[in-house]
Amino acid sequence: MIVASLFVLYLFNNLLTATASSQPVELGTTLVALRYRDGVIVGADSRTSVGSYVSHRAAQKLDTIGDYCIMARSGSAADTQALAVAANQHFQARSYGGCPPTVSQIAHWLRQKTYGKDKSVSLILAGYDPIEKRNCLFSIAQTGALLAHTEPFVAAGSGSSLIMGFLDHACSRELDESEAIKLCVTALKLAMDRDGSSGGLCRLAVITSEGTRQLTFLPDDIETTLKIR
């Protein structure tokens, strides 16, 4: 009887291991990018998961490409990390040649790398175009479709559907930087409260004509930020 029980337990453990190993590490995520008076803000949560298991609570999902572009990643962690590395290498070489990339060029290059490929990828590209002197928002869907957004915001990832109505209402007027930061943190917090694949920290990137800078909000910082009026 004991031997039979141990054998059943052995089979069950092997089944769990096989199931977990067959599931990719996913950035089931909430991504938000919005325009404000002087630039663009991009935000993301920091949770990665393998199925229902949270494999990393403080992952980095925002990558800087060039001087004025941020790539926000959702989908397969392996696929999106590989894309970020490839994009940085490609456009860094161009920058050394005296030809810094625009956000549009980066977005179209990434679209070519994802369209028709067997990749689980959803991206937001946000930044400042120093040639046209304007802010830019692009998104790349899992199908490889590239969208240029003229509206004040764009959201992606598993938690995005939970906050679209909130963003529609909140982005109906022009914001200053402090208002935009608070709005982005609020949207991420709302998604993290309801979406099981989003959680952890709030990471933000602020892009202006002067370049980019990144901010991190711990759980206690999030509550403090949302209390500021």
PyMOL CGO cylinders between C-alpha atoms (Angstrom):
from pymol import cmd
from pymol.cgo import CYLINDER

trace = [
    CYLINDER, 0.00, 0.00, 0.00, 2.82, 2.39, 0.90, 0.3, 1, 1, 1, 1, 1, 1,
    CYLINDER, 2.82, 2.39, 0.90, 4.70, 1.49, -2.29, 0.3, 1, 1, 1, 1, 1, 1,
    CYLINDER, 4.70, 1.49, -2.29, 1.59, 2.14, -4.40, 0.3, 1, 1, 1, 1, 1, 1,
    CYLINDER, 1.59, 2.14, -4.40, 1.04, 5.52, -2.74, 0.3, 1, 1, 1, 1, 1, 1,
    CYLINDER, 1.04, 5.52, -2.74, 4.65, 6.53, -3.32, 0.3, 1, 1, 1, 1, 1, 1,
    CYLINDER, 4.65, 6.53, -3.32, 4.38, 5.49, -6.97, 0.3, 1, 1, 1, 1, 1, 1,
    CYLINDER, 4.38, 5.49, -6.97, 1.23, 7.60, -7.45, 0.3, 1, 1, 1, 1, 1, 1,
    CYLINDER, 1.23, 7.60, -7.45, 2.96, 10.58, -5.81, 0.3, 1, 1, 1, 1, 1, 1,
    CYLINDER, 2.96, 10.58, -5.81, 5.97, 10.09, -8.10, 0.3, 1, 1, 1, 1, 1, 1,
    CYLINDER, 5.97, 10.09, -8.10, 3.75, 10.12, -11.20, 0.3, 1, 1, 1, 1, 1, 1,
    CYLINDER, 3.75, 10.12, -11.20, 1.90, 13.22, -9.98, 0.3, 1, 1, 1, 1, 1, 1,
    CYLINDER, 1.90, 13.22, -9.98, 5.15, 15.14, -9.37, 0.3, 1, 1, 1, 1, 1, 1,
    CYLINDER, 5.15, 15.14, -9.37, 6.44, 14.18, -12.82, 0.3, 1, 1, 1, 1, 1, 1,
    CYLINDER, 6.44, 14.18, -12.82, 3.19, 15.40, -14.37, 0.3, 1, 1, 1, 1, 1, 1,
    CYLINDER, 3.19, 15.40, -14.37, 3.48, 18.76, -12.60, 0.3, 1, 1, 1, 1, 1, 1,
    CYLINDER, 3.48, 18.76, -12.60, 7.10, 19.14, -13.70, 0.3, 1, 1, 1, 1, 1, 1,
    CYLINDER, 7.10, 19.14, -13.70, 6.29, 18.32, -17.32, 0.3, 1, 1, 1, 1, 1, 1,
    CYLINDER, 6.29, 18.32, -17.32, 3.38, 20.75, -17.37, 0.3, 1, 1, 1, 1, 1, 1,
    CYLINDER, 3.38, 20.75, -17.37, 5.43, 23.61, -15.89, 0.3, 1, 1, 1, 1, 1, 1,
    CYLINDER, 5.43, 23.61, -15.89, 8.38, 23.01, -18.21, 0.3, 1, 1, 1, 1, 1, 1,
    CYLINDER, 8.38, 23.01, -18.21, 6.12, 23.08, -21.29, 0.3, 1, 1, 1, 1, 1, 1,
    CYLINDER, 6.12, 23.08, -21.29, 4.75, 26.52, -20.44, 0.3, 1, 1, 1, 1, 1, 1,
    CYLINDER, 4.75, 26.52, -20.44, 6.84, 29.55, -21.46, 0.3, 1, 1, 1, 1, 1, 1,
    CYLINDER, 6.84, 29.55, -21.46, 7.64, 32.37, -19.07, 0.3, 1, 1, 1, 1, 1, 1,
    CYLINDER, 7.64, 32.37, -19.07, 5.01, 34.98, -19.92, 0.3, 1, 1, 1, 1, 1, 1,
    CYLINDER, 5.01, 34.98, -19.92, 4.90, 38.73, -19.38, 0.3, 1, 1, 1, 1, 1, 1,
    CYLINDER, 4.90, 38.73, -19.38, 1.13, 38.65, -18.77, 0.3, 1, 1, 1, 1, 1, 1,
    CYLINDER, 1.13, 38.65, -18.77, 1.25, 42.32, -18.21, 0.3, 1, 1, 1, 1, 1, 1,
    CYLINDER, 1.25, 42.32, -18.21, -0.28, 45.77, -18.07, 0.3, 1, 1, 1, 1, 1, 1,
    CYLINDER, -0.28, 45.77, -18.07, 1.38, 48.38, -20.26, 0.3, 1, 1, 1, 1, 1, 1,
    CYLINDER, 1.38, 48.38, -20.26, 0.31, 52.02, -20.46, 0.3, 1, 1, 1, 1, 1, 1,
    CYLINDER, 0.31, 52.02, -20.46, 1.69, 54.94, -22.48, 0.3, 1, 1, 1, 1, 1, 1,
    CYLINDER, 1.69, 54.94, -22.48, 0.21, 58.42, -22.46, 0.3, 1, 1, 1, 1, 1, 1,
    CYLINDER, 0.21, 58.42, -22.46, 0.99, 61.87, -23.75, 0.3, 1, 1, 1, 1, 1, 1,
    CYLINDER, 0.99, 61.87, -23.75, 1.26, 64.90, -21.51, 0.3, 1, 1, 1, 1, 1, 1,
    CYLINDER, 1.26, 64.90, -21.51, 2.14, 68.55, -22.07, 0.3, 1, 1, 1, 1, 1, 1,
    CYLINDER, 2.14, 68.55, -22.07, 5.91, 68.13, -22.40, 0.3, 1, 1, 1, 1, 1, 1,
    CYLINDER, 5.91, 68.13, -22.40, 6.41, 64.52, -23.42, 0.3, 1, 1, 1, 1, 1, 1,
    CYLINDER, 6.41, 64.52, -23.42, 5.33, 60.90, -23.07, 0.3, 1, 1, 1, 1, 1, 1,
    CYLINDER, 5.33, 60.90, -23.07, 5.13, 58.58, -20.06, 0.3, 1, 1, 1, 1, 1, 1,
    CYLINDER, 5.13, 58.58, -20.06, 5.27, 54.78, -20.33, 0.3, 1, 1, 1, 1, 1, 1,
    CYLINDER, 5.27, 54.78, -20.33, 4.39, 52.46, -17.44, 0.3, 1, 1, 1, 1, 1, 1,
    CYLINDER, 4.39, 52.46, -17.44, 4.44, 48.73, -16.75, 0.3, 1, 1, 1, 1, 1, 1,
    CYLINDER, 4.44, 48.73, -16.75, 3.97, 46.34, -13.87, 0.3, 1, 1, 1, 1, 1, 1,
    CYLINDER, 3.97, 46.34, -13.87, 6.78, 43.91, -12.99, 0.3, 1, 1, 1, 1, 1, 1,
    CYLINDER, 6.78, 43.91, -12.99, 5.25, 40.43, -12.71, 0.3, 1, 1, 1, 1, 1, 1,
    CYLINDER, 5.25, 40.43, -12.71, 6.24, 37.46, -14.88, 0.3, 1, 1, 1, 1, 1, 1,
    CYLINDER, 6.24, 37.46, -14.88, 4.60, 34.07, -14.64, 0.3, 1, 1, 1, 1, 1, 1,
    CYLINDER, 4.60, 34.07, -14.64, 4.75, 30.45, -15.77, 0.3, 1, 1, 1, 1, 1, 1,
    CYLINDER, 4.75, 30.45, -15.77, 1.12, 29.40, -15.93, 0.3, 1, 1, 1, 1, 1, 1,
    CYLINDER, 1.12, 29.40, -15.93, -0.35, 30.31, -12.56, 0.3, 1, 1, 1, 1, 1, 1,
    CYLINDER, -0.35, 30.31, -12.56, 3.10, 30.44, -10.90, 0.3, 1, 1, 1, 1, 1, 1,
    CYLINDER, 3.10, 30.44, -10.90, 4.67, 33.90, -10.39, 0.3, 1, 1, 1, 1, 1, 1,
    CYLINDER, 4.67, 33.90, -10.39, 8.27, 33.34, -11.51, 0.3, 1, 1, 1, 1, 1, 1,
    CYLINDER, 8.27, 33.34, -11.51, 9.53, 36.92, -11.02, 0.3, 1, 1, 1, 1, 1, 1,
    CYLINDER, 9.53, 36.92, -11.02, 7.99, 39.77, -9.03, 0.3, 1, 1, 1, 1, 1, 1,
    CYLINDER, 7.99, 39.77, -9.03, 10.32, 42.58, -10.09, 0.3, 1, 1, 1, 1, 1, 1,
    CYLINDER, 10.32, 42.58, -10.09, 10.98, 42.07, -13.79, 0.3, 1, 1, 1, 1, 1, 1,
    CYLINDER, 10.98, 42.07, -13.79, 12.02, 44.94, -16.05, 0.3, 1, 1, 1, 1, 1, 1,
    CYLINDER, 12.02, 44.94, -16.05, 9.63, 45.35, -19.00, 0.3, 1, 1, 1, 1, 1, 1,
    CYLINDER, 9.63, 45.35, -19.00, 10.77, 48.79, -20.21, 0.3, 1, 1, 1, 1, 1, 1,
    CYLINDER, 10.77, 48.79, -20.21, 13.82, 48.96, -22.49, 0.3, 1, 1, 1, 1, 1, 1,
    CYLINDER, 13.82, 48.96, -22.49, 15.54, 52.11, -23.74, 0.3, 1, 1, 1, 1, 1, 1,
    CYLINDER, 15.54, 52.11, -23.74, 16.40, 52.05, -27.45, 0.3, 1, 1, 1, 1, 1, 1,
    CYLINDER, 16.40, 52.05, -27.45, 18.44, 54.99, -28.67, 0.3, 1, 1, 1, 1, 1, 1,
    CYLINDER, 18.44, 54.99, -28.67, 18.19, 58.33, -26.89, 0.3, 1, 1, 1, 1, 1, 1,
    CYLINDER, 18.19, 58.33, -26.89, 14.47, 59.00, -27.19, 0.3, 1, 1, 1, 1, 1, 1,
    CYLINDER, 14.47, 59.00, -27.19, 12.56, 55.70, -27.40, 0.3, 1, 1, 1, 1, 1, 1,
    CYLINDER, 12.56, 55.70, -27.40, 11.18, 53.28, -24.81, 0.3, 1, 1, 1, 1, 1, 1,
    CYLINDER, 11.18, 53.28, -24.81, 9.97, 49.79, -25.74, 0.3, 1, 1, 1, 1, 1, 1,
    CYLINDER, 9.97, 49.79, -25.74, 7.39, 48.29, -23.35, 0.3, 1, 1, 1, 1, 1, 1,
    CYLINDER, 7.39, 48.29, -23.35, 7.15, 44.50, -23.64, 0.3, 1, 1, 1, 1, 1, 1,
    CYLINDER, 7.15, 44.50, -23.64, 4.40, 41.94, -23.10, 0.3, 1, 1, 1, 1, 1, 1,
    CYLINDER, 4.40, 41.94, -23.10, 4.05, 38.34, -24.29, 0.3, 1, 1, 1, 1, 1, 1,
    CYLINDER, 4.05, 38.34, -24.29, 6.79, 35.72, -24.10, 0.3, 1, 1, 1, 1, 1, 1,
    CYLINDER, 6.79, 35.72, -24.10, 9.67, 36.91, -21.92, 0.3, 1, 1, 1, 1, 1, 1,
    CYLINDER, 9.67, 36.91, -21.92, 12.23, 35.09, -24.08, 0.3, 1, 1, 1, 1, 1, 1,
    CYLINDER, 12.23, 35.09, -24.08, 10.90, 36.47, -27.38, 0.3, 1, 1, 1, 1, 1, 1,
    CYLINDER, 10.90, 36.47, -27.38, 10.60, 40.06, -26.17, 0.3, 1, 1, 1, 1, 1, 1,
    CYLINDER, 10.60, 40.06, -26.17, 14.00, 40.07, -24.44, 0.3, 1, 1, 1, 1, 1, 1,
    CYLINDER, 14.00, 40.07, -24.44, 15.63, 38.79, -27.63, 0.3, 1, 1, 1, 1, 1, 1,
    CYLINDER, 15.63, 38.79, -27.63, 13.92, 41.54, -29.64, 0.3, 1, 1, 1, 1, 1, 1,
    CYLINDER, 13.92, 41.54, -29.64, 15.09, 44.22, -27.21, 0.3, 1, 1, 1, 1, 1, 1,
    CYLINDER, 15.09, 44.22, -27.21, 18.71, 43.03, -27.40, 0.3, 1, 1, 1, 1, 1, 1,
    CYLINDER, 18.71, 43.03, -27.40, 18.61, 42.82, -31.21, 0.3, 1, 1, 1, 1, 1, 1,
    CYLINDER, 18.61, 42.82, -31.21, 17.06, 46.29, -31.51, 0.3, 1, 1, 1, 1, 1, 1,
    CYLINDER, 17.06, 46.29, -31.51, 19.64, 47.85, -29.18, 0.3, 1, 1, 1, 1, 1, 1,
    CYLINDER, 19.64, 47.85, -29.18, 22.53, 46.28, -31.08, 0.3, 1, 1, 1, 1, 1, 1,
    CYLINDER, 22.53, 46.28, -31.08, 21.14, 47.32, -34.48, 0.3, 1, 1, 1, 1, 1, 1,
    CYLINDER, 21.14, 47.32, -34.48, 20.36, 50.92, -33.63, 0.3, 1, 1, 1, 1, 1, 1,
    CYLINDER, 20.36, 50.92, -33.63, 23.42, 51.44, -31.46, 0.3, 1, 1, 1, 1, 1, 1,
    CYLINDER, 23.42, 51.44, -31.46, 25.54, 50.63, -34.50, 0.3, 1, 1, 1, 1, 1, 1,
    CYLINDER, 25.54, 50.63, -34.50, 23.56, 53.19, -36.51, 0.3, 1, 1, 1, 1, 1, 1,
    CYLINDER, 23.56, 53.19, -36.51, 24.03, 55.82, -33.81, 0.3, 1, 1, 1, 1, 1, 1,
    CYLINDER, 24.03, 55.82, -33.81, 27.79, 55.29, -33.91, 0.3, 1, 1, 1, 1, 1, 1,
    CYLINDER, 27.79, 55.29, -33.91, 27.59, 56.05, -37.63, 0.3, 1, 1, 1, 1, 1, 1,
    CYLINDER, 27.59, 56.05, -37.63, 26.03, 59.43, -36.90, 0.3, 1, 1, 1, 1, 1, 1,
    CYLINDER, 26.03, 59.43, -36.90, 22.47, 58.41, -37.79, 0.3, 1, 1, 1, 1, 1, 1,
    CYLINDER, 22.47, 58.41, -37.79, 20.40, 58.17, -34.57, 0.3, 1, 1, 1, 1, 1, 1,
    CYLINDER, 20.40, 58.17, -34.57, 17.07, 56.36, -35.06, 0.3, 1, 1, 1, 1, 1, 1,
    CYLINDER, 17.07, 56.36, -35.06, 13.61, 57.88, -34.79, 0.3, 1, 1, 1, 1, 1, 1,
    CYLINDER, 13.61, 57.88, -34.79, 10.78, 56.16, -32.92, 0.3, 1, 1, 1, 1, 1, 1,
    CYLINDER, 10.78, 56.16, -32.92, 9.05, 55.44, -36.23, 0.3, 1, 1, 1, 1, 1, 1,
    CYLINDER, 9.05, 55.44, -36.23, 12.14, 53.73, -37.65, 0.3, 1, 1, 1, 1, 1, 1,
    CYLINDER, 12.14, 53.73, -37.65, 12.49, 51.57, -34.54, 0.3, 1, 1, 1, 1, 1, 1,
    CYLINDER, 12.49, 51.57, -34.54, 8.79, 50.64, -34.64, 0.3, 1, 1, 1, 1, 1, 1,
    CYLINDER, 8.79, 50.64, -34.64, 8.91, 49.64, -38.33, 0.3, 1, 1, 1, 1, 1, 1,
    CYLINDER, 8.91, 49.64, -38.33, 12.10, 47.61, -37.79, 0.3, 1, 1, 1, 1, 1, 1,
    CYLINDER, 12.10, 47.61, -37.79, 10.50, 45.71, -34.89, 0.3, 1, 1, 1, 1, 1, 1,
    CYLINDER, 10.50, 45.71, -34.89, 7.38, 45.13, -36.95, 0.3, 1, 1, 1, 1, 1, 1,
    CYLINDER, 7.38, 45.13, -36.95, 9.50, 43.41, -39.62, 0.3, 1, 1, 1, 1, 1, 1,
    CYLINDER, 9.50, 43.41, -39.62, 11.03, 41.21, -36.93, 0.3, 1, 1, 1, 1, 1, 1,
    CYLINDER, 11.03, 41.21, -36.93, 7.63, 40.10, -35.58, 0.3, 1, 1, 1, 1, 1, 1,
    CYLINDER, 7.63, 40.10, -35.58, 5.34, 39.87, -38.63, 0.3, 1, 1, 1, 1, 1, 1,
    CYLINDER, 5.34, 39.87, -38.63, 4.91, 36.30, -39.84, 0.3, 1, 1, 1, 1, 1, 1,
    CYLINDER, 4.91, 36.30, -39.84, 7.18, 34.94, -37.13, 0.3, 1, 1, 1, 1, 1, 1,
    CYLINDER, 7.18, 34.94, -37.13, 6.18, 32.36, -34.53, 0.3, 1, 1, 1, 1, 1, 1,
    CYLINDER, 6.18, 32.36, -34.53, 6.55, 34.80, -31.65, 0.3, 1, 1, 1, 1, 1, 1,
    CYLINDER, 6.55, 34.80, -31.65, 4.28, 35.73, -28.74, 0.3, 1, 1, 1, 1, 1, 1,
    CYLINDER, 4.28, 35.73, -28.74, 4.92, 39.46, -28.65, 0.3, 1, 1, 1, 1, 1, 1,
    CYLINDER, 4.92, 39.46, -28.65, 2.94, 42.63, -27.97, 0.3, 1, 1, 1, 1, 1, 1,
    CYLINDER, 2.94, 42.63, -27.97, 4.84, 45.92, -27.81, 0.3, 1, 1, 1, 1, 1, 1,
    CYLINDER, 4.84, 45.92, -27.81, 4.38, 49.62, -27.19, 0.3, 1, 1, 1, 1, 1, 1,
    CYLINDER, 4.38, 49.62, -27.19, 6.93, 52.06, -28.62, 0.3, 1, 1, 1, 1, 1, 1,
    CYLINDER, 6.93, 52.06, -28.62, 6.86, 55.58, -27.21, 0.3, 1, 1, 1, 1, 1, 1,
    CYLINDER, 6.86, 55.58, -27.21, 9.21, 58.50, -27.43, 0.3, 1, 1, 1, 1, 1, 1,
    CYLINDER, 9.21, 58.50, -27.43, 10.22, 61.83, -28.88, 0.3, 1, 1, 1, 1, 1, 1,
    CYLINDER, 10.22, 61.83, -28.88, 11.12, 62.49, -32.51, 0.3, 1, 1, 1, 1, 1, 1,
    CYLINDER, 11.12, 62.49, -32.51, 13.94, 65.08, -32.54, 0.3, 1, 1, 1, 1, 1, 1,
    CYLINDER, 13.94, 65.08, -32.54, 13.56, 65.59, -36.30, 0.3, 1, 1, 1, 1, 1, 1,
    CYLINDER, 13.56, 65.59, -36.30, 9.82, 66.31, -36.39, 0.3, 1, 1, 1, 1, 1, 1,
    CYLINDER, 9.82, 66.31, -36.39, 9.86, 67.77, -32.86, 0.3, 1, 1, 1, 1, 1, 1,
    CYLINDER, 9.86, 67.77, -32.86, 6.88, 65.76, -31.64, 0.3, 1, 1, 1, 1, 1, 1,
    CYLINDER, 6.88, 65.76, -31.64, 5.89, 62.88, -29.38, 0.3, 1, 1, 1, 1, 1, 1,
    CYLINDER, 5.89, 62.88, -29.38, 5.19, 59.46, -30.90, 0.3, 1, 1, 1, 1, 1, 1,
    CYLINDER, 5.19, 59.46, -30.90, 3.13, 56.44, -29.81, 0.3, 1, 1, 1, 1, 1, 1,
    CYLINDER, 3.13, 56.44, -29.81, 3.16, 53.11, -31.67, 0.3, 1, 1, 1, 1, 1, 1,
    CYLINDER, 3.16, 53.11, -31.67, 1.95, 49.63, -30.81, 0.3, 1, 1, 1, 1, 1, 1,
    CYLINDER, 1.95, 49.63, -30.81, 2.72, 46.26, -32.38, 0.3, 1, 1, 1, 1, 1, 1,
    CYLINDER, 2.72, 46.26, -32.38, 0.08, 43.56, -31.91, 0.3, 1, 1, 1, 1, 1, 1,
    CYLINDER, 0.08, 43.56, -31.91, 0.77, 39.82, -31.68, 0.3, 1, 1, 1, 1, 1, 1,
    CYLINDER, 0.77, 39.82, -31.68, -0.22, 39.50, -35.36, 0.3, 1, 1, 1, 1, 1, 1,
    CYLINDER, -0.22, 39.50, -35.36, 2.60, 41.86, -36.31, 0.3, 1, 1, 1, 1, 1, 1,
    CYLINDER, 2.60, 41.86, -36.31, 0.25, 44.75, -37.09, 0.3, 1, 1, 1, 1, 1, 1,
    CYLINDER, 0.25, 44.75, -37.09, 1.84, 48.16, -36.51, 0.3, 1, 1, 1, 1, 1, 1,
    CYLINDER, 1.84, 48.16, -36.51, -0.42, 50.98, -35.33, 0.3, 1, 1, 1, 1, 1, 1,
    CYLINDER, -0.42, 50.98, -35.33, 0.50, 54.66, -35.04, 0.3, 1, 1, 1, 1, 1, 1,
    CYLINDER, 0.50, 54.66, -35.04, -1.61, 56.27, -32.31, 0.3, 1, 1, 1, 1, 1, 1,
    CYLINDER, -1.61, 56.27, -32.31, -2.78, 59.87, -32.47, 0.3, 1, 1, 1, 1, 1, 1,
    CYLINDER, -2.78, 59.87, -32.47, -4.99, 59.53, -29.38, 0.3, 1, 1, 1, 1, 1, 1,
    CYLINDER, -4.99, 59.53, -29.38, -3.63, 60.60, -25.95, 0.3, 1, 1, 1, 1, 1, 1,
    CYLINDER, -3.63, 60.60, -25.95, -2.91, 57.07, -24.70, 0.3, 1, 1, 1, 1, 1, 1,
    CYLINDER, -2.91, 57.07, -24.70, -2.42, 53.42, -25.60, 0.3, 1, 1, 1, 1, 1, 1,
    CYLINDER, -2.42, 53.42, -25.60, -2.61, 50.34, -23.37, 0.3, 1, 1, 1, 1, 1, 1,
    CYLINDER, -2.61, 50.34, -23.37, -1.66, 46.70, -23.95, 0.3, 1, 1, 1, 1, 1, 1,
    CYLINDER, -1.66, 46.70, -23.95, -1.30, 43.42, -22.11, 0.3, 1, 1, 1, 1, 1, 1,
    CYLINDER, -1.30, 43.42, -22.11, -3.67, 41.23, -20.15, 0.3, 1, 1, 1, 1, 1, 1,
    CYLINDER, -3.67, 41.23, -20.15, -4.71, 44.01, -17.77, 0.3, 1, 1, 1, 1, 1, 1,
    CYLINDER, -4.71, 44.01, -17.77, -5.33, 46.67, -20.41, 0.3, 1, 1, 1, 1, 1, 1,
    CYLINDER, -5.33, 46.67, -20.41, -9.00, 45.83, -21.01, 0.3, 1, 1, 1, 1, 1, 1,
    CYLINDER, -9.00, 45.83, -21.01, -9.73, 46.58, -17.34, 0.3, 1, 1, 1, 1, 1, 1,
    CYLINDER, -9.73, 46.58, -17.34, -8.57, 50.20, -17.55, 0.3, 1, 1, 1, 1, 1, 1,
    CYLINDER, -8.57, 50.20, -17.55, -9.55, 51.41, -21.03, 0.3, 1, 1, 1, 1, 1, 1,
    CYLINDER, -9.55, 51.41, -21.03, -12.69, 53.18, -19.81, 0.3, 1, 1, 1, 1, 1, 1,
    CYLINDER, -12.69, 53.18, -19.81, -10.76, 54.83, -16.99, 0.3, 1, 1, 1, 1, 1, 1,
    CYLINDER, -10.76, 54.83, -16.99, -8.09, 56.08, -19.41, 0.3, 1, 1, 1, 1, 1, 1,
    CYLINDER, -8.09, 56.08, -19.41, -10.72, 57.35, -21.87, 0.3, 1, 1, 1, 1, 1, 1,
    CYLINDER, -10.72, 57.35, -21.87, -12.17, 59.52, -19.13, 0.3, 1, 1, 1, 1, 1, 1,
    CYLINDER, -12.17, 59.52, -19.13, -8.92, 60.59, -17.45, 0.3, 1, 1, 1, 1, 1, 1,
    CYLINDER, -8.92, 60.59, -17.45, -7.07, 61.53, -20.66, 0.3, 1, 1, 1, 1, 1, 1,
    CYLINDER, -7.07, 61.53, -20.66, -9.80, 63.87, -21.93, 0.3, 1, 1, 1, 1, 1, 1,
    CYLINDER, -9.80, 63.87, -21.93, -7.70, 66.96, -21.08, 0.3, 1, 1, 1, 1, 1, 1,
    CYLINDER, -7.70, 66.96, -21.08, -4.06, 68.00, -21.30, 0.3, 1, 1, 1, 1, 1, 1,
    CYLINDER, -4.06, 68.00, -21.30, -1.96, 66.94, -18.30, 0.3, 1, 1, 1, 1, 1, 1,
    CYLINDER, -1.96, 66.94, -18.30, 1.23, 68.26, -16.77, 0.3, 1, 1, 1, 1, 1, 1,
    CYLINDER, 1.23, 68.26, -16.77, 4.01, 65.86, -15.79, 0.3, 1, 1, 1, 1, 1, 1,
    CYLINDER, 4.01, 65.86, -15.79, 2.99, 65.27, -12.16, 0.3, 1, 1, 1, 1, 1, 1,
    CYLINDER, 2.99, 65.27, -12.16, -0.63, 64.64, -13.20, 0.3, 1, 1, 1, 1, 1, 1,
    CYLINDER, -0.63, 64.64, -13.20, 0.48, 62.24, -15.92, 0.3, 1, 1, 1, 1, 1, 1,
    CYLINDER, 0.48, 62.24, -15.92, 2.72, 60.29, -13.53, 0.3, 1, 1, 1, 1, 1, 1,
    CYLINDER, 2.72, 60.29, -13.53, -0.10, 59.96, -11.02, 0.3, 1, 1, 1, 1, 1, 1,
    CYLINDER, -0.10, 59.96, -11.02, -2.54, 58.91, -13.74, 0.3, 1, 1, 1, 1, 1, 1,
    CYLINDER, -2.54, 58.91, -13.74, -0.17, 56.25, -15.07, 0.3, 1, 1, 1, 1, 1, 1,
    CYLINDER, -0.17, 56.25, -15.07, 0.42, 54.82, -11.58, 0.3, 1, 1, 1, 1, 1, 1,
    CYLINDER, 0.42, 54.82, -11.58, -3.33, 54.85, -10.89, 0.3, 1, 1, 1, 1, 1, 1,
    CYLINDER, -3.33, 54.85, -10.89, -4.08, 52.95, -14.11, 0.3, 1, 1, 1, 1, 1, 1,
    CYLINDER, -4.08, 52.95, -14.11, -1.43, 50.33, -13.35, 0.3, 1, 1, 1, 1, 1, 1,
    CYLINDER, -1.43, 50.33, -13.35, -2.68, 49.94, -9.77, 0.3, 1, 1, 1, 1, 1, 1,
    CYLINDER, -2.68, 49.94, -9.77, -6.27, 49.42, -10.96, 0.3, 1, 1, 1, 1, 1, 1,
    CYLINDER, -6.27, 49.42, -10.96, -5.15, 46.73, -13.39, 0.3, 1, 1, 1, 1, 1, 1,
    CYLINDER, -5.15, 46.73, -13.39, -2.89, 45.04, -10.83, 0.3, 1, 1, 1, 1, 1, 1,
    CYLINDER, -2.89, 45.04, -10.83, -5.80, 44.86, -8.38, 0.3, 1, 1, 1, 1, 1, 1,
    CYLINDER, -5.80, 44.86, -8.38, -7.97, 42.87, -10.82, 0.3, 1, 1, 1, 1, 1, 1,
    CYLINDER, -7.97, 42.87, -10.82, -5.65, 41.12, -13.28, 0.3, 1, 1, 1, 1, 1, 1,
    CYLINDER, -5.65, 41.12, -13.28, -3.99, 38.00, -11.90, 0.3, 1, 1, 1, 1, 1, 1,
    CYLINDER, -3.99, 38.00, -11.90, -1.14, 38.25, -14.40, 0.3, 1, 1, 1, 1, 1, 1,
    CYLINDER, -1.14, 38.25, -14.40, -0.19, 41.82, -13.38, 0.3, 1, 1, 1, 1, 1, 1,
    CYLINDER, -0.19, 41.82, -13.38, 1.45, 42.82, -10.11, 0.3, 1, 1, 1, 1, 1, 1,
    CYLINDER, 1.45, 42.82, -10.11, 4.63, 43.78, -8.29, 0.3, 1, 1, 1, 1, 1, 1,
    CYLINDER, 4.63, 43.78, -8.29, 6.15, 47.21, -8.83, 0.3, 1, 1, 1, 1, 1, 1,
    CYLINDER, 6.15, 47.21, -8.83, 5.15, 50.11, -11.06, 0.3, 1, 1, 1, 1, 1, 1,
    CYLINDER, 5.15, 50.11, -11.06, 7.96, 51.08, -13.41, 0.3, 1, 1, 1, 1, 1, 1,
    CYLINDER, 7.96, 51.08, -13.41, 7.66, 54.32, -15.38, 0.3, 1, 1, 1, 1, 1, 1,
    CYLINDER, 7.66, 54.32, -15.38, 9.74, 55.97, -18.08, 0.3, 1, 1, 1, 1, 1, 1,
    CYLINDER, 9.74, 55.97, -18.08, 9.45, 59.68, -18.85, 0.3, 1, 1, 1, 1, 1, 1,
    CYLINDER, 9.45, 59.68, -18.85, 10.53, 60.79, -22.34, 0.3, 1, 1, 1, 1, 1, 1,
    CYLINDER, 10.53, 60.79, -22.34, 11.00, 64.43, -23.35, 0.3, 1, 1, 1, 1, 1, 1,
    CYLINDER, 11.00, 64.43, -23.35, 13.13, 66.40, -25.80, 0.3, 1, 1, 1, 1, 1, 1,
    CYLINDER, 13.13, 66.40, -25.80, 15.91, 66.20, -23.20, 0.3, 1, 1, 1, 1, 1, 1,
    CYLINDER, 15.91, 66.20, -23.20, 16.01, 62.39, -23.17, 0.3, 1, 1, 1, 1, 1, 1,
    CYLINDER, 16.01, 62.39, -23.17, 14.61, 59.63, -20.95, 0.3, 1, 1, 1, 1, 1, 1,
    CYLINDER, 14.61, 59.63, -20.95, 14.54, 58.89, -17.25, 0.3, 1, 1, 1, 1, 1, 1,
    CYLINDER, 14.54, 58.89, -17.25, 13.02, 55.97, -15.36, 0.3, 1, 1, 1, 1, 1, 1,
    CYLINDER, 13.02, 55.97, -15.36, 11.09, 55.84, -12.08, 0.3, 1, 1, 1, 1, 1, 1,
    CYLINDER, 11.09, 55.84, -12.08, 10.21, 52.88, -9.85, 0.3, 1, 1, 1, 1, 1, 1,
    CYLINDER, 10.21, 52.88, -9.85, 7.31, 52.82, -7.40, 0.3, 1, 1, 1, 1, 1, 1,
    CYLINDER, 7.31, 52.82, -7.40, 7.30, 50.18, -4.64, 0.3, 1, 1, 1, 1, 1, 1,
    CYLINDER, 7.30, 50.18, -4.64, 3.90, 49.08, -3.26, 0.3, 1, 1, 1, 1, 1, 1,
    CYLINDER, 3.90, 49.08, -3.26, 4.13, 51.61, -0.39, 0.3, 1, 1, 1, 1, 1, 1,
    CYLINDER, 4.13, 51.61, -0.39, 5.22, 54.32, -2.83, 0.3, 1, 1, 1, 1, 1, 1,
    CYLINDER, 5.22, 54.32, -2.83, 2.16, 53.60, -4.99, 0.3, 1, 1, 1, 1, 1, 1,
    CYLINDER, 2.16, 53.60, -4.99, -0.22, 54.22, -2.12, 0.3, 1, 1, 1, 1, 1, 1,
    CYLINDER, -0.22, 54.22, -2.12, 1.62, 57.43, -1.17, 0.3, 1, 1, 1, 1, 1, 1,
    CYLINDER, 1.62, 57.43, -1.17, 1.57, 58.68, -4.76, 0.3, 1, 1, 1, 1, 1, 1,
    CYLINDER, 1.57, 58.68, -4.76, -2.16, 58.09, -5.11, 0.3, 1, 1, 1, 1, 1, 1,
    CYLINDER, -2.16, 58.09, -5.11, -2.87, 60.08, -1.92, 0.3, 1, 1, 1, 1, 1, 1,
    CYLINDER, -2.87, 60.08, -1.92, -1.16, 63.19, -3.30, 0.3, 1, 1, 1, 1, 1, 1,
    CYLINDER, -1.16, 63.19, -3.30, -3.66, 65.78, -4.51, 0.3, 1, 1, 1, 1, 1, 1,
]
cmd.load_cgo(trace, "trace")
